[in-house]
Amino acid sequence: GCTHYPHLAKVLQSIAGPNVVLIDPAEEAVEDAKKMLKKAGTLKTNAVPAKYQYLVTGSPIQFQDLGSRLLGKPIIGAKQVTLP
């Protein structure tokens, strides 16, 4: 099966059972992009830590709480924005 919800993969796998293989399309897309960048000579190889900025239309506190639980790492500094 294919899931667009990687944070639910463990739950889905436990329901589906060991005879079902879950495929995360994001992982496949990343591998394809990596191959293309490498072929073009533009793949960045140094390990500079990523910087994240979280802009949300809802509650920043709720986003940080849920995001931290889903990703298993702290989410801080979310800012609320209003879209036109």
Residue pairs with C-beta under 8 A, 6 or more apart in sequence:
1 12
1 16
1 20
1 21
1 22
1 23
2 22
2 23
2 24
2 25
3 9
3 12
3 22
3 23
3 24
4 25
5 12
6 24
6 26
7 70
7 71
9 22
9 24
12 22
13 20
13 22
16 22
34 43
37 43
37 44
53 77
53 79
54 60
54 63
54 64
54 67
54 75
54 77
54 78
54 79
55 78
55 79
55 80
55 81
56 63
56 78
56 79
56 80
56 81
57 80
57 81
57 82
57 83
58 80
59 80
60 78
60 79
60 80
61 78
63 75
63 78
64 75
64 76
64 78
67 75
67 78
68 74
68 75
